[in-house]
Amino acid sequence: MKILILGAGQVGSSVAEGLVSERNDITVVDVDAARLRDLQDRIDLKTVQGSASHPSVLVSAGVEDADMVIAVTQSDETNLVACKLAQRLFNVPTRIARVRATEFLSDPRIFGAEGFCLDLAICPEQVITDYIVKLVEFPEALQVLEFAEGKLSLVAVRAFQGGPLIGRPLKEVRRHIPSIDARVAAIFRGDRPIVPEGETFIEVGDEVFFLAATRDIRQVMRELRRMDRPVKRVMIAGGGNIGLRLALALEKDYRVSIIEQDKARCEVLAGRLASALVLQGDITDEALLDAEHVSAMDIFVAVTNSDQNNIMSSLLAKHLGARRVVALINRRSYVDLLQAGQIDIAISPAQATIGQVLAHVRHGDVLRVYSLRRGAAEALEAVIHGDASSCELIGRRLEQLELPRGSTIGAIVRNGEVLMAHHDIVLRADDRIIVFVSDKKMLPRVEKLFQVGVGFF
């Protein structure tokens, strides 16, 4: 697929890196020549310097025969104009734009055929906010991801000493919780994926991904680790767009305090928030954190624009006694170093966001994609089309499928009902299946399963 990425910032660079590794033809456009040189030194792609909203620049980048435009510059206006030009002047089939202003997001007409002709509007700040809200709701989890309109959840937890299933085979899950149908989709032991089978044993420290009905996930989690007490107090470090969105989302149900250094921004926060406590100060000031009783916080979340400040404030908060700390970290190498250390959860904004783009890149009718394990693994929800003669999935029992190694079908959504995957389930046309792929190198083979023979049409 030929893809134009407009903007070489953190989001654009991460999207480019993820898509290049899948053998797409990528061209990146940005006004900053130094940023483009740095990107080209790290990744095998083409670059064009110039404004993404100028038709001549788009032509130089190859927009005339592009399959997709992904506009992720820092300017909403530039992104919207670029997508409009891509559709009206160059008939690019798929157009995706990063849009942050609530003024745009609140009116869907802006993105339709009469507006800026978008197939997808991405708001990274909202994606990250939703991601963190789930971690506050389920503090024992490393990740909580929803499928099937929220009916089904994929949850990652780290197995702790003392869990009922530690040192026992997976086939005993059903014996421990007979009233709940759950499926272990994958296990990671260090960086090594373990194929989950009935005789597979869960060890202390394993990162376990399981699928269950959203209403049942707390009970399944109890089998894998000790449950934390419910979250009551949250401290947010950073009052930018994400900090404000997060405070707005949490303040009705939790006692929220938010620290911001800029006085004028503090006044904005105080005017927008109903009950959250707004504090002016430096989030890396140990005396401030101590004075504001960070030791009493159930969760400390650092979401400034500075990786260094997020890391340092999270380490300080943990040192001073905060029960759980979460840090937003843009630099991917930092995420890999810090995850599961003193910082409980390190979130990569680009990895949290890229799933929405991948759903449009994947072959077949893919409804939802989540990038997992810092891009090494993936979970997707896709629709089966065709008939038994044109699609190798239809009419076959799950036990008959030849899935690529490391790939697991976790559940099927049929007529709105969620069915956990069992060996004797026969797949039908229009089933939506949730697939976990522990090694992204296997994705082309997984995608091939969903392809429909030409004769069907």
N, C-alpha and C positions, 0 to 999 in steps of 0.2 A: 504494500500500500504506500502511495506517495502522500506524505503528510507535511504541511507547512506549520511550523510552530512560531507564533509571533510573540516575541518576548523571551529574553534569555536570563530572566531572574531565577529565583529559587524554584518556583513552580515550573517554569518553562524548561529549565535545565534538567530537573528530575523527570519530567514527562519525556523529554528527549532521550535521556539515558535509558529509561524503561522501554521505550518503543524501538530504539536502535537495536537493543539486544534481541529483539524479535524480528530482525531482518527487514524492517521497514525502511523506505527511502525517505530520510528526514532532511529538511532544510529549516534553519532557524534564522529569523529576522530580528534585529535589534539595532537601536541607534548607537549603542556603546561598542566600539570596535574592540576595546580591551576585553570586555566580557565575552565577546564572540571568539576571540583568539584563545582565551582560557578554556572555553567550552570545546573548541575544535582540537585543542591539545589533549583533551581527556577522552573525547568521543569521536568516532568516525562518522562525521556528517558534514553537510554543506552549510555555509553561513552567508548571509547577505546583510550588509550594513545599510540602514535607512529606516524611515518611518513606516510602520506597519499599515498606516492608513493611506499611504500614497500608492495609487494604481501602478505607477512605473516600478516601484520597489517590489510590489507583489508579482509583477510580470517577470522581473529579474530573478525572483525566487522560484519561478515555475508554477505560478498559480493556475495557469491556463490548462494544465493537465493534472492538477492535484486532485486527490480523492477526498482530502479532509483539510480543513483549516482549524487550528486550535489557537485562539487569540488570548494570551495570558500576560499581556503587558500590565504595567502598574496603573494604566489609565482605562477606566471603564469606557469612556467615549471612544478612544482609539480602538478598543476591542470590538465595540458595537459597529463602528463604521467599517472596519476591516471585514467583518462578517457580511455586512450588507453589500459591500463591493464584491466580495467573493461569490455571492449568490447572483446579484443582478448583472454584473459585468462578465463574470467568468464561469458561472454555472457550476460552482464547486458543490458536489453532492452533500457533504456533511460539514456543518459549521458549528463550532463550540467556542464560547466566550466566557472569560472570567469577568464576573460582575459583582461588585461589592456594595454599591450604594443601595440602600433600602428603597430609595425613591424609584429606582428601576425595577427592583425585585418585586415590589408590591403590585405592579400592574402587568399581568401576563400579555396584554396586547402589544407591549413594547417589543416582545421577542417574536411575535407571530409574523405571518406573511405580509401584513400591512405595516409592520414595524421593521425590525432589524434582521429578520429571517434567520433566527437561531434554531438549531436542533437541540441544543443544550446550553443552559446558563449555569455556570459553576460559581458558587460563592464559597471559597475555601474557609473563610472565617466561620460560616454557619456549619460547614461540614465538621470542622474541628470542635466547635461548641457542642454539637450533638454527640460527638465522639466522647468528649470529656463528661458530659452529663450522664452518659451511660456508665462511665467508670465511677462516678459519684454514687449512682443508684446501686451499683454492684461493686463495692470496693475490693472484693476478693479477686475480681477478674483482671486479666491483662488486656482483653479486648472483648467487646460485645457487639455483634453485628447481626442485623435483622434481614430476613428473607420473607417472601410470601406475605407482603404487606404487614409485616410485624408479627405474624402468627408463629414464626419459627425463628430461633436465634442460634447463632454459632458463637460459642463462648470459649475463650482461651483462659486456662488457669494453670498455675504452677502447683504441682502436687507436693504437699507438705507431710512431714512425719506425723503419723497419727491418724491419717485419713483411713476410712474403712477399707478402701480398695488398694492401698499401698502394699506392694508385695503380693498381690493376688491377680489372677488372670482376668481379662476383660469379660469373659463369659459369665462371671459372677455378678456383673452389674445388674442383670435382670433379677437375680435372687435378692439383692439388697433393696431394690426399689421396684417391686413387681407391678405396681400400679402405674408406672411411668415408662413410656417408650423413649429411649434415648440412644444415640449412636455416637461412638467415638470416631471422629473423622480422621484424626491424625495425632501422632505423638512425636515430639521433637526431644531428643536426648542430647543436650548441648546443641550443636548445629546439625546433628545427624537425624534424618527423618526415620521413624519406625513405622512400618506398615501395621496398622491395628488389626489383629486377628484374635480369635477366641482365646488362644493360649498366651497372648501377649501380656506380660506383667508390667504394671505401672511402678516406676521407681521414684523415690524422693528427688525432687528437682526437675522432673519431666514437665515439659510444657504440653498440656493436653488440650486438644480442640474437640469439643463435643457439640452435637446438634440435639436440640430438644424443643418441644413447644415452649414458647416464651413464658407461659404461666408456670412451667415446671423447672426452670433453670436453677432456681435457688436450691431445690431439693437435690438435683443432680450434683451441684457444686459441693454439697455437704459430704458427698461420697469421696471427693478427691482432696479436700483440704478443710482445715478448721475455718469456721465462719467468723468474720469480723463483726464487731458490734455495728449497728447502723450508723451511718454518717449523720451528724447533727451540725457540726461547725466546719465551715470551709473558708480558707483564706486564699485570695487571688492576688498574685503579684503581677501588676501591669494593668493599666486601665485603658489600653488601646481598644481597637474594634473587637478583638476576641474577648478581652477582659470584660468589656461592657456587656457583650452578648451573653457571656457566661453568667455574669452577676444577675442579669435580667431573668435568665432561665432558672436560676437556683434560688433566688431570694424569697420566693413564696414558700418553699418547703424546708429551707435550711437557714441557719444563722450565718450570714455572709459578710466578710469584711474584704475590702479591696484596697491595695496600696498603689499609689501612683505618684511619681516624682514631680510632674509638671502641675503647677498650681492652677492654671487656667483649665487644664483637662480635669482636675479634681472638681472644679465648679460645674463642669458639664456633667460629670458622673453623678454628682449630688443632685443635679436637676432631673436626671433621667431615672434614678433608682428610688424605689419607694422605701425600702427598709434596710438595704445593705449599708454597712458602715464604711464611709470613704475616708481614707487616711492619706495624708501627703507625706512622702518620705522616700528614702532610698531602700529598695528591696534587699540590697546586700548589706544593710546596716544591722549588725548583730544586736546592737542595743535596742533598735526599733522593734525588731522581731520579738525579742525577749519581752520588751515592755508591753507588746500587744498580745502576749500570751500565745505565741505560736505553738508552745508545748501542748496546749489544750486543743489544737486543731486536729480534726479527724483526717482532713485532706488539705494539703498545701499545693496550689497549682500556679506555676510560673509561666506566664504567657506574654512576656514582653517581646520586642523585636530583636533583642540581643541574646544570642546563644549563651555567651559568657555570663551575663547577669542571671539568666534562667538557671544555668547550672549551679552557679555559686549560691544563689538564694535558696535553691532546693537543698543543696548540701548543708547549708547553714540551718535551714528549717528542720531537716532530719536530725542534725546534731543537737539541736535545742529541744527535740522531743516530739515533733510533729509525727503523727502515726503513719501517714502515707504521703509521699510527695510525687508530683507529676510535673514534668518539665517539657515545654515545647522547644524542640531543637531542630534547626534547619539543616545543619551540616550532618550529612548522613554518617560519616565516620564517627562523629561524636555519639550518635544514637547507638551504634553497635558497641561502642566502648562502655557506655553508661547504663544500658538496659540491664536490669536485674542486679545492679550494684547498690550503692547507697541511694540512688534514685530509683524508686520503685517502677515507674513507667516513663520512658522517654518517647515522646510523640514526634514523628516526622510529619510536618504539614503536607509536604508533597506526596508522601506515601498514603496519607489519609485521604487525599483528594483524587489521586490518579485513578482510582477505581471507576469513577464516573466517566472518565475518558476511555478507559479500557473496554467498557461495555459497548462503545461505538466502534472500537477497533476489532474486537473479536468477530470471527466468522460465525454465521448462524444467527438465530434469534436469541440474543443474550439480553436478559432484562437487568441483571445486576452483577457487578464484579467487585470484589474486595481484594486488595493487595495485602499480603500477610508476610510476617517475618522479614520486614524491611525489603519487600519485593521478591523474596526467594520463592514464595508460595502464593497460591491464589485460590479463592473460592468464588464460584460463579453459579448463577441461576439462569438456566436456558430452557427454551421451549422446543419440544420435539415436533417436527413436521413431517408430512409425507405419509407413506403406508409401508406395509411389510416388505414390498418389493423395491422401494426406493430409499428406505432408511434402515440401516442395520440394527437400530435400537428397537424398533416397533415390533411387537409380538413376541419378544424374547424375555425370558426370565432374567433377573439380575445376575444369577449365578452362571448364565450362559455368555455374558458379555466378556469380551477380551479387552479389559481396560488397561491402559498403560500403567506400568509399575509406579506406585506412589499416588495413584488416582483412586478416589473413593466416591461412590455415590452415597450421599448421606440421607437424602429424603426425596420424596416425590410429592408435588402439589397437584392434585387431580380434582377438578371442579370445585376449587376453593378449599378442599380438605387436604390436610397434611398427613402423609403416610411415611413413617420412618422406613428406611430401606431394609428389606429382608430378602433373603435369597430367592424366594418363590414369587415375588411380585413380578407381574408381566407388564411391561411398558406399553403405553398406548399413545396414539397421536394426540397432540395438544397437552400431554403431560409436561409439567415444569419440573426439571430435576436440579437438585443442588449438588454440585460436584466440588470436591476438594482436591487440589493438585499440589502435592508437596514439592514438586520440582518443575519450575516453569519451562524447562526444556521439553517437557512432555505435552505442553499445551497444543501444539499443532496436531498431534495425534488425538487429543481429546476433542478438539474442534471438528476434526474429520468425522467423528461419530455423529455429529448433528447435521452433517451435510446431506442434502436431499438429491437424489439422482435426477438428471435433466429430464428423463422420461416422465417423471411425475407431473411436470408442468405441461 
